[in-house]
Amino acid sequence: MTIATGIGSMPGEDQAAFETALRVVLDQLPDLPHLPEVPGRGAVASMTGRALAVVAGLGFDLQPAGWRLTDAAGVDHRRARSLLAQDLDGLEAAVDGYAGDFKIQLAGPWTLSATVEKPRGDKVLSDVGARRDLAQALAEGAREHLRDVRRRVPGAARLVVQVDEPALTAVLGGGVPTASGFGRHRTVHPPEASEHLSWLLAAIADEGGEPWVHSCAPDAPLQLLRGAGARALSVDLALMRAADHEVLGEALEAGESVVLGIVASLDPATPPSDVALAERVRRWLDMLGIDPESVAPQLLVSPTCGLAGASYDGSRRALALARTTAQALNG
């Protein structure tokens, strides 16, 4: 059976917005709900701040230019950890008695390396040793994070961890700007990129989680992600190139999962119907020569990206549309 899920972020600027988002997700995505992210609450709730709250053994603080690696956790780093714990407390109360699959999200090592600065400036990406240390600390922290989530959601039959890597394409292509803005950091070669990502994905699998990787950036290196250990690829279908379609088809035929982002993440003037979106998925499978029934359990539908930029009503409608599109595919 094809099901629907979300990407992660939801609109709002305070803790009440998180609580609303959690209720919406649990209501609209009964087959694979997720822990919502509400980045509008500030840097401590952003994708980067959320992941740094999980990283083990390293400290960070928040500067005007963004997050920076430090010797000890600064006040904002402690706030990020506190906010994550508060959100998990809210999750635990909301899912009391829940039994089913559940998903959480975590920024990947390359997105962190491309956004976090070293103690004396410029990105962690510019230092081979620093980026290795950050990747390993993230993998170790993810282990404890998964244990914590499992304690709070004991009824989770399957715990999916979606690793978000929107910056990976730029990292591989030498597109991450230096601190001055006048240059670009050197290209990271695929073997190193795969190795760092594999540490996190392996840690997730070791703890009984199912590692997925999401990127809504163009030219995402899908084959590299599969080789690093991703058991599902989550993509924006509209951004896929011919070669990408082939990789997604190979993944489905190998028994791996594919999450197709087909529902607009911003409020569209005229939303398509679930019937039209389901037909788009069927045409895509037909193009690949794949029988829809044979891959239904591995195929999921979702918004194209996070919903933080949508309105409250728009985010609810997007998740509802993803759910009814999955139902239309099963009809």
Contacts in CASP RR format, 6 or more apart in sequence:
PFRMAT RR
TARGET T0000
AUTHOR 0000-0000-0000
METHOD contacts of the structure
MODEL  1
MTIATGIGSMPGEDQAAFETALRVVLDQLPDLPHLPEVPGRGAVASMTGR
ALAVVAGLGFDLQPAGWRLTDAAGVDHRRARSLLAQDLDGLEAAVDGYAG
DFKIQLAGPWTLSATVEKPRGDKVLSDVGARRDLAQALAEGAREHLRDVR
RRVPGAARLVVQVDEPALTAVLGGGVPTASGFGRHRTVHPPEASEHLSWL
LAAIADEGGEPWVHSCAPDAPLQLLRGAGARALSVDLALMRAADHEVLGE
ALEAGESVVLGIVASLDPATPPSDVALAERVRRWLDMLGIDPESVAPQLL
VSPTCGLAGASYDGSRRALALARTTAQALNG
1 296 0 8 1.000
1 297 0 8 1.000
1 330 0 8 1.000
2 296 0 8 1.000
2 297 0 8 1.000
2 299 0 8 1.000
2 300 0 8 1.000
2 301 0 8 1.000
2 326 0 8 1.000
2 329 0 8 1.000
2 330 0 8 1.000
3 31 0 8 1.000
3 32 0 8 1.000
3 300 0 8 1.000
3 301 0 8 1.000
3 326 0 8 1.000
4 29 0 8 1.000
4 31 0 8 1.000
4 32 0 8 1.000
4 300 0 8 1.000
4 301 0 8 1.000
4 302 0 8 1.000
4 319 0 8 1.000
4 322 0 8 1.000
4 323 0 8 1.000
4 325 0 8 1.000
4 326 0 8 1.000
5 29 0 8 1.000
5 31 0 8 1.000
5 32 0 8 1.000
5 33 0 8 1.000
5 34 0 8 1.000
5 103 0 8 1.000
5 259 0 8 1.000
5 300 0 8 1.000
5 302 0 8 1.000
5 322 0 8 1.000
6 25 0 8 1.000
6 29 0 8 1.000
6 32 0 8 1.000
6 34 0 8 1.000
6 103 0 8 1.000
6 302 0 8 1.000
6 303 0 8 1.000
6 306 0 8 1.000
6 307 0 8 1.000
6 319 0 8 1.000
6 322 0 8 1.000
7 105 0 8 1.000
7 162 0 8 1.000
7 214 0 8 1.000
7 216 0 8 1.000
7 234 0 8 1.000
7 265 0 8 1.000
7 302 0 8 1.000
7 303 0 8 1.000
7 305 0 8 1.000
7 306 0 8 1.000
7 307 0 8 1.000
8 34 0 8 1.000
8 35 0 8 1.000
8 36 0 8 1.000
8 37 0 8 1.000
8 105 0 8 1.000
8 162 0 8 1.000
8 306 0 8 1.000
8 307 0 8 1.000
9 36 0 8 1.000
9 37 0 8 1.000
9 38 0 8 1.000
9 39 0 8 1.000
9 47 0 8 1.000
9 306 0 8 1.000
9 307 0 8 1.000
9 308 0 8 1.000
9 309 0 8 1.000
10 17 0 8 1.000
10 18 0 8 1.000
10 21 0 8 1.000
10 24 0 8 1.000
10 25 0 8 1.000
10 36 0 8 1.000
10 37 0 8 1.000
10 38 0 8 1.000
10 306 0 8 1.000
10 307 0 8 1.000
10 308 0 8 1.000
10 315 0 8 1.000
11 17 0 8 1.000
11 21 0 8 1.000
11 38 0 8 1.000
11 40 0 8 1.000
11 307 0 8 1.000
11 308 0 8 1.000
11 309 0 8 1.000
11 310 0 8 1.000
11 311 0 8 1.000
11 312 0 8 1.000
11 315 0 8 1.000
12 18 0 8 1.000
12 21 0 8 1.000
12 38 0 8 1.000
12 40 0 8 1.000
12 41 0 8 1.000
12 308 0 8 1.000
12 312 0 8 1.000
13 38 0 8 1.000
13 40 0 8 1.000
13 41 0 8 1.000
13 42 0 8 1.000
14 41 0 8 1.000
15 41 0 8 1.000
15 86 0 8 1.000
17 38 0 8 1.000
17 40 0 8 1.000
17 41 0 8 1.000
18 36 0 8 1.000
18 38 0 8 1.000
18 41 0 8 1.000
18 87 0 8 1.000
19 90 0 8 1.000
20 312 0 8 1.000
21 36 0 8 1.000
21 38 0 8 1.000
21 315 0 8 1.000
22 35 0 8 1.000
22 36 0 8 1.000
22 90 0 8 1.000
22 91 0 8 1.000
22 94 0 8 1.000
23 94 0 8 1.000
24 36 0 8 1.000
24 315 0 8 1.000
24 316 0 8 1.000
24 319 0 8 1.000
25 33 0 8 1.000
25 34 0 8 1.000
25 36 0 8 1.000
25 319 0 8 1.000
26 33 0 8 1.000
26 94 0 8 1.000
26 95 0 8 1.000
26 98 0 8 1.000
28 316 0 8 1.000
28 319 0 8 1.000
28 320 0 8 1.000
28 322 0 8 1.000
28 323 0 8 1.000
29 319 0 8 1.000
29 322 0 8 1.000
29 323 0 8 1.000
30 323 0 8 1.000
31 101 0 8 1.000
31 326 0 8 1.000
32 101 0 8 1.000
32 102 0 8 1.000
32 103 0 8 1.000
32 160 0 8 1.000
32 300 0 8 1.000
33 102 0 8 1.000
33 103 0 8 1.000
34 102 0 8 1.000
34 103 0 8 1.000
34 104 0 8 1.000
34 105 0 8 1.000
34 162 0 8 1.000
35 87 0 8 1.000
35 88 0 8 1.000
35 91 0 8 1.000
35 102 0 8 1.000
35 103 0 8 1.000
35 104 0 8 1.000
35 105 0 8 1.000
35 149 0 8 1.000
37 45 0 8 1.000
37 47 0 8 1.000
37 50 0 8 1.000
37 105 0 8 1.000
37 308 0 8 1.000
38 45 0 8 1.000
38 308 0 8 1.000
39 45 0 8 1.000
39 46 0 8 1.000
39 47 0 8 1.000
39 308 0 8 1.000
40 46 0 8 1.000
40 308 0 8 1.000
41 83 0 8 1.000
43 49 0 8 1.000
43 62 0 8 1.000
43 66 0 8 1.000
43 67 0 8 1.000
43 76 0 8 1.000
44 53 0 8 1.000
44 62 0 8 1.000
44 76 0 8 1.000
44 79 0 8 1.000
44 80 0 8 1.000
44 83 0 8 1.000
45 80 0 8 1.000
45 83 0 8 1.000
47 107 0 8 1.000
47 111 0 8 1.000
47 164 0 8 1.000
48 67 0 8 1.000
48 107 0 8 1.000
48 111 0 8 1.000
48 112 0 8 1.000
48 115 0 8 1.000
48 116 0 8 1.000
49 67 0 8 1.000
49 80 0 8 1.000
50 80 0 8 1.000
50 84 0 8 1.000
50 105 0 8 1.000
50 106 0 8 1.000
50 107 0 8 1.000
51 106 0 8 1.000
51 107 0 8 1.000
51 108 0 8 1.000
51 111 0 8 1.000
51 112 0 8 1.000
51 138 0 8 1.000
52 59 0 8 1.000
52 60 0 8 1.000
52 67 0 8 1.000
52 77 0 8 1.000
52 80 0 8 1.000
52 112 0 8 1.000
52 116 0 8 1.000
53 77 0 8 1.000
53 80 0 8 1.000
53 81 0 8 1.000
53 83 0 8 1.000
53 84 0 8 1.000
54 84 0 8 1.000
54 106 0 8 1.000
54 138 0 8 1.000
54 141 0 8 1.000
54 142 0 8 1.000
54 144 0 8 1.000
54 145 0 8 1.000
55 112 0 8 1.000
55 134 0 8 1.000
55 137 0 8 1.000
55 138 0 8 1.000
55 141 0 8 1.000
56 137 0 8 1.000
56 138 0 8 1.000
56 140 0 8 1.000
56 141 0 8 1.000
56 144 0 8 1.000
57 137 0 8 1.000
57 140 0 8 1.000
58 69 0 8 1.000
58 133 0 8 1.000
58 134 0 8 1.000
58 137 0 8 1.000
59 69 0 8 1.000
59 70 0 8 1.000
59 71 0 8 1.000
59 72 0 8 1.000
59 73 0 8 1.000
59 74 0 8 1.000
59 77 0 8 1.000
60 67 0 8 1.000
60 68 0 8 1.000
60 69 0 8 1.000
60 70 0 8 1.000
60 73 0 8 1.000
60 74 0 8 1.000
60 76 0 8 1.000
60 77 0 8 1.000
60 116 0 8 1.000
61 67 0 8 1.000
61 68 0 8 1.000
61 70 0 8 1.000
61 73 0 8 1.000
61 74 0 8 1.000
61 75 0 8 1.000
61 76 0 8 1.000
61 77 0 8 1.000
62 68 0 8 1.000
62 74 0 8 1.000
62 76 0 8 1.000
62 77 0 8 1.000
63 117 0 8 1.000
65 117 0 8 1.000
65 179 0 8 1.000
66 115 0 8 1.000
66 116 0 8 1.000
66 117 0 8 1.000
67 115 0 8 1.000
67 116 0 8 1.000
67 117 0 8 1.000
68 116 0 8 1.000
68 117 0 8 1.000
68 118 0 8 1.000
68 119 0 8 1.000
68 121 0 8 1.000
69 116 0 8 1.000
69 117 0 8 1.000
69 118 0 8 1.000
69 119 0 8 1.000
69 124 0 8 1.000
69 130 0 8 1.000
69 134 0 8 1.000
70 119 0 8 1.000
71 119 0 8 1.000
73 81 0 8 1.000
88 148 0 8 1.000
88 149 0 8 1.000
88 152 0 8 1.000
91 152 0 8 1.000
91 153 0 8 1.000
92 152 0 8 1.000
92 153 0 8 1.000
95 102 0 8 1.000
95 152 0 8 1.000
95 153 0 8 1.000
95 155 0 8 1.000
97 155 0 8 1.000
98 153 0 8 1.000
98 155 0 8 1.000
98 156 0 8 1.000
99 155 0 8 1.000
99 157 0 8 1.000
100 155 0 8 1.000
100 156 0 8 1.000
100 157 0 8 1.000
100 158 0 8 1.000
101 156 0 8 1.000
101 157 0 8 1.000
101 158 0 8 1.000
101 159 0 8 1.000
101 160 0 8 1.000
102 149 0 8 1.000
102 153 0 8 1.000
102 156 0 8 1.000
102 158 0 8 1.000
102 159 0 8 1.000
102 160 0 8 1.000
103 159 0 8 1.000
103 160 0 8 1.000
103 161 0 8 1.000
103 162 0 8 1.000
103 212 0 8 1.000
104 145 0 8 1.000
104 149 0 8 1.000
104 159 0 8 1.000
104 160 0 8 1.000
104 161 0 8 1.000
104 162 0 8 1.000
105 161 0 8 1.000
105 162 0 8 1.000
105 163 0 8 1.000
105 164 0 8 1.000
105 214 0 8 1.000
106 138 0 8 1.000
106 142 0 8 1.000
106 145 0 8 1.000
106 161 0 8 1.000
106 162 0 8 1.000
106 163 0 8 1.000
106 164 0 8 1.000
106 200 0 8 1.000
107 163 0 8 1.000
107 164 0 8 1.000
107 165 0 8 1.000
108 138 0 8 1.000
108 163 0 8 1.000
108 164 0 8 1.000
108 165 0 8 1.000
108 197 0 8 1.000
108 200 0 8 1.000
109 131 0 8 1.000
109 134 0 8 1.000
109 135 0 8 1.000
109 138 0 8 1.000
109 139 0 8 1.000
109 196 0 8 1.000
109 197 0 8 1.000
109 199 0 8 1.000
109 200 0 8 1.000
110 125 0 8 1.000
110 165 0 8 1.000
110 167 0 8 1.000
110 168 0 8 1.000
110 171 0 8 1.000
110 188 0 8 1.000
110 193 0 8 1.000
110 196 0 8 1.000
110 197 0 8 1.000
111 164 0 8 1.000
111 165 0 8 1.000
111 166 0 8 1.000
111 167 0 8 1.000
111 168 0 8 1.000
112 124 0 8 1.000
112 134 0 8 1.000
112 138 0 8 1.000
113 123 0 8 1.000
113 124 0 8 1.000
113 125 0 8 1.000
113 130 0 8 1.000
113 131 0 8 1.000
113 134 0 8 1.000
113 135 0 8 1.000
113 171 0 8 1.000
114 123 0 8 1.000
114 125 0 8 1.000
114 167 0 8 1.000
114 170 0 8 1.000
114 171 0 8 1.000
114 176 0 8 1.000
114 185 0 8 1.000
115 123 0 8 1.000
115 167 0 8 1.000
116 123 0 8 1.000
116 124 0 8 1.000
116 134 0 8 1.000
117 123 0 8 1.000
117 124 0 8 1.000
117 179 0 8 1.000
118 124 0 8 1.000
118 126 0 8 1.000
118 127 0 8 1.000
118 130 0 8 1.000
121 179 0 8 1.000
122 178 0 8 1.000
122 179 0 8 1.000
123 176 0 8 1.000
123 178 0 8 1.000
123 179 0 8 1.000
123 185 0 8 1.000
124 130 0 8 1.000
124 131 0 8 1.000
124 134 0 8 1.000
125 131 0 8 1.000
125 171 0 8 1.000
125 176 0 8 1.000
125 185 0 8 1.000
125 188 0 8 1.000
126 178 0 8 1.000
126 185 0 8 1.000
126 186 0 8 1.000
131 196 0 8 1.000
132 196 0 8 1.000
135 196 0 8 1.000
135 197 0 8 1.000
135 199 0 8 1.000
135 200 0 8 1.000
136 199 0 8 1.000
138 199 0 8 1.000
138 200 0 8 1.000
139 199 0 8 1.000
139 200 0 8 1.000
139 202 0 8 1.000
139 203 0 8 1.000
140 203 0 8 1.000
141 203 0 8 1.000
142 161 0 8 1.000
142 200 0 8 1.000
142 203 0 8 1.000
142 204 0 8 1.000
142 207 0 8 1.000
143 203 0 8 1.000
143 206 0 8 1.000
143 207 0 8 1.000
146 159 0 8 1.000
146 161 0 8 1.000
146 204 0 8 1.000
146 207 0 8 1.000
146 208 0 8 1.000
146 209 0 8 1.000
147 207 0 8 1.000
149 156 0 8 1.000
149 159 0 8 1.000
150 156 0 8 1.000
150 159 0 8 1.000
150 207 0 8 1.000
153 159 0 8 1.000
158 209 0 8 1.000
158 210 0 8 1.000
159 208 0 8 1.000
159 209 0 8 1.000
159 210 0 8 1.000
160 209 0 8 1.000
160 210 0 8 1.000
160 212 0 8 1.000
160 232 0 8 1.000
161 204 0 8 1.000
161 209 0 8 1.000
161 210 0 8 1.000
161 211 0 8 1.000
161 212 0 8 1.000
162 212 0 8 1.000
162 213 0 8 1.000
162 214 0 8 1.000
162 234 0 8 1.000
163 197 0 8 1.000
163 200 0 8 1.000
163 201 0 8 1.000
163 204 0 8 1.000
163 211 0 8 1.000
163 212 0 8 1.000
163 213 0 8 1.000
163 214 0 8 1.000
163 230 0 8 1.000
164 213 0 8 1.000
164 214 0 8 1.000
164 215 0 8 1.000
165 197 0 8 1.000
165 213 0 8 1.000
165 214 0 8 1.000
165 215 0 8 1.000
165 220 0 8 1.000
165 225 0 8 1.000
166 215 0 8 1.000
166 216 0 8 1.000
166 217 0 8 1.000
167 176 0 8 1.000
167 217 0 8 1.000
168 193 0 8 1.000
168 197 0 8 1.000
168 215 0 8 1.000
168 217 0 8 1.000
168 220 0 8 1.000
168 221 0 8 1.000
169 215 0 8 1.000
169 217 0 8 1.000
169 218 0 8 1.000
169 219 0 8 1.000
169 220 0 8 1.000
169 221 0 8 1.000
170 176 0 8 1.000
170 217 0 8 1.000
171 185 0 8 1.000
171 187 0 8 1.000
171 188 0 8 1.000
171 193 0 8 1.000
172 187 0 8 1.000
172 188 0 8 1.000
172 190 0 8 1.000
172 193 0 8 1.000
172 221 0 8 1.000
172 224 0 8 1.000
173 187 0 8 1.000
174 184 0 8 1.000
174 185 0 8 1.000
174 186 0 8 1.000
174 187 0 8 1.000
174 188 0 8 1.000
175 184 0 8 1.000
175 185 0 8 1.000
176 184 0 8 1.000
176 185 0 8 1.000
177 183 0 8 1.000
177 184 0 8 1.000
177 185 0 8 1.000
178 184 0 8 1.000
178 185 0 8 1.000
190 221 0 8 1.000
190 224 0 8 1.000
193 221 0 8 1.000
193 224 0 8 1.000
194 224 0 8 1.000
194 227 0 8 1.000
194 228 0 8 1.000
195 228 0 8 1.000
197 213 0 8 1.000
197 224 0 8 1.000
197 225 0 8 1.000
197 228 0 8 1.000
197 229 0 8 1.000
198 227 0 8 1.000
198 228 0 8 1.000
198 229 0 8 1.000
200 211 0 8 1.000
201 211 0 8 1.000
201 213 0 8 1.000
201 228 0 8 1.000
201 229 0 8 1.000
201 230 0 8 1.000
202 229 0 8 1.000
204 210 0 8 1.000
204 211 0 8 1.000
205 211 0 8 1.000
205 229 0 8 1.000
205 231 0 8 1.000
210 231 0 8 1.000
210 232 0 8 1.000
211 229 0 8 1.000
211 230 0 8 1.000
211 231 0 8 1.000
211 232 0 8 1.000
212 230 0 8 1.000
212 231 0 8 1.000
212 232 0 8 1.000
212 233 0 8 1.000
212 234 0 8 1.000
212 257 0 8 1.000
212 259 0 8 1.000
213 225 0 8 1.000
213 228 0 8 1.000
213 230 0 8 1.000
213 232 0 8 1.000
213 233 0 8 1.000
213 234 0 8 1.000
214 234 0 8 1.000
214 235 0 8 1.000
214 259 0 8 1.000
215 225 0 8 1.000
215 234 0 8 1.000
215 235 0 8 1.000
216 235 0 8 1.000
216 236 0 8 1.000
216 239 0 8 1.000
216 261 0 8 1.000
216 304 0 8 1.000
216 305 0 8 1.000
216 306 0 8 1.000
217 239 0 8 1.000
218 239 0 8 1.000
219 241 0 8 1.000
220 235 0 8 1.000
220 239 0 8 1.000
220 244 0 8 1.000
222 233 0 8 1.000
222 235 0 8 1.000
222 244 0 8 1.000
222 247 0 8 1.000
222 248 0 8 1.000
222 251 0 8 1.000
223 247 0 8 1.000
225 233 0 8 1.000
226 233 0 8 1.000
226 247 0 8 1.000
226 251 0 8 1.000
226 256 0 8 1.000
230 256 0 8 1.000
231 256 0 8 1.000
231 257 0 8 1.000
232 251 0 8 1.000
232 256 0 8 1.000
232 257 0 8 1.000
232 258 0 8 1.000
232 259 0 8 1.000
232 300 0 8 1.000
233 247 0 8 1.000
233 248 0 8 1.000
233 251 0 8 1.000
233 256 0 8 1.000
233 257 0 8 1.000
233 258 0 8 1.000
233 259 0 8 1.000
234 258 0 8 1.000
234 259 0 8 1.000
234 261 0 8 1.000
234 302 0 8 1.000
235 244 0 8 1.000
235 248 0 8 1.000
235 258 0 8 1.000
235 259 0 8 1.000
235 260 0 8 1.000
235 261 0 8 1.000
236 261 0 8 1.000
236 304 0 8 1.000
236 305 0 8 1.000
237 260 0 8 1.000
237 261 0 8 1.000
237 262 0 8 1.000
237 280 0 8 1.000
237 284 0 8 1.000
237 304 0 8 1.000
238 304 0 8 1.000
240 248 0 8 1.000
245 284 0 8 1.000
245 287 0 8 1.000
245 288 0 8 1.000
246 288 0 8 1.000
248 258 0 8 1.000
248 288 0 8 1.000
249 258 0 8 1.000
249 288 0 8 1.000
249 290 0 8 1.000
251 257 0 8 1.000
251 258 0 8 1.000
252 258 0 8 1.000
252 288 0 8 1.000
252 290 0 8 1.000
252 295 0 8 1.000
252 298 0 8 1.000
252 299 0 8 1.000
253 290 0 8 1.000
253 295 0 8 1.000
255 295 0 8 1.000
255 298 0 8 1.000
256 298 0 8 1.000
257 298 0 8 1.000
257 299 0 8 1.000
257 300 0 8 1.000
258 298 0 8 1.000
258 299 0 8 1.000
258 300 0 8 1.000
259 300 0 8 1.000
259 301 0 8 1.000
259 302 0 8 1.000
260 281 0 8 1.000
260 284 0 8 1.000
260 299 0 8 1.000
260 300 0 8 1.000
260 301 0 8 1.000
260 302 0 8 1.000
261 301 0 8 1.000
261 302 0 8 1.000
261 303 0 8 1.000
261 304 0 8 1.000
261 305 0 8 1.000
262 277 0 8 1.000
262 280 0 8 1.000
262 281 0 8 1.000
262 301 0 8 1.000
262 302 0 8 1.000
262 304 0 8 1.000
262 322 0 8 1.000
262 325 0 8 1.000
263 277 0 8 1.000
263 301 0 8 1.000
263 302 0 8 1.000
263 303 0 8 1.000
263 304 0 8 1.000
263 318 0 8 1.000
263 321 0 8 1.000
263 322 0 8 1.000
263 325 0 8 1.000
264 271 0 8 1.000
264 303 0 8 1.000
264 304 0 8 1.000
264 318 0 8 1.000
265 303 0 8 1.000
265 304 0 8 1.000
265 305 0 8 1.000
265 306 0 8 1.000
265 307 0 8 1.000
265 309 0 8 1.000
265 310 0 8 1.000
265 318 0 8 1.000
266 309 0 8 1.000
266 310 0 8 1.000
267 310 0 8 1.000
267 311 0 8 1.000
267 314 0 8 1.000
267 317 0 8 1.000
271 317 0 8 1.000
271 321 0 8 1.000
274 321 0 8 1.000
274 324 0 8 1.000
274 325 0 8 1.000
274 327 0 8 1.000
274 328 0 8 1.000
275 328 0 8 1.000
277 301 0 8 1.000
277 321 0 8 1.000
277 325 0 8 1.000
277 328 0 8 1.000
278 325 0 8 1.000
278 328 0 8 1.000
278 329 0 8 1.000
281 292 0 8 1.000
281 299 0 8 1.000
281 301 0 8 1.000
281 325 0 8 1.000
281 329 0 8 1.000
282 292 0 8 1.000
282 329 0 8 1.000
285 291 0 8 1.000
285 292 0 8 1.000
285 295 0 8 1.000
292 299 0 8 1.000
292 329 0 8 1.000
296 329 0 8 1.000
296 330 0 8 1.000
299 329 0 8 1.000
300 326 0 8 1.000
301 322 0 8 1.000
301 325 0 8 1.000
301 326 0 8 1.000
301 329 0 8 1.000
302 322 0 8 1.000
303 318 0 8 1.000
303 319 0 8 1.000
303 322 0 8 1.000
307 314 0 8 1.000
307 315 0 8 1.000
307 318 0 8 1.000
307 319 0 8 1.000
310 318 0 8 1.000
END
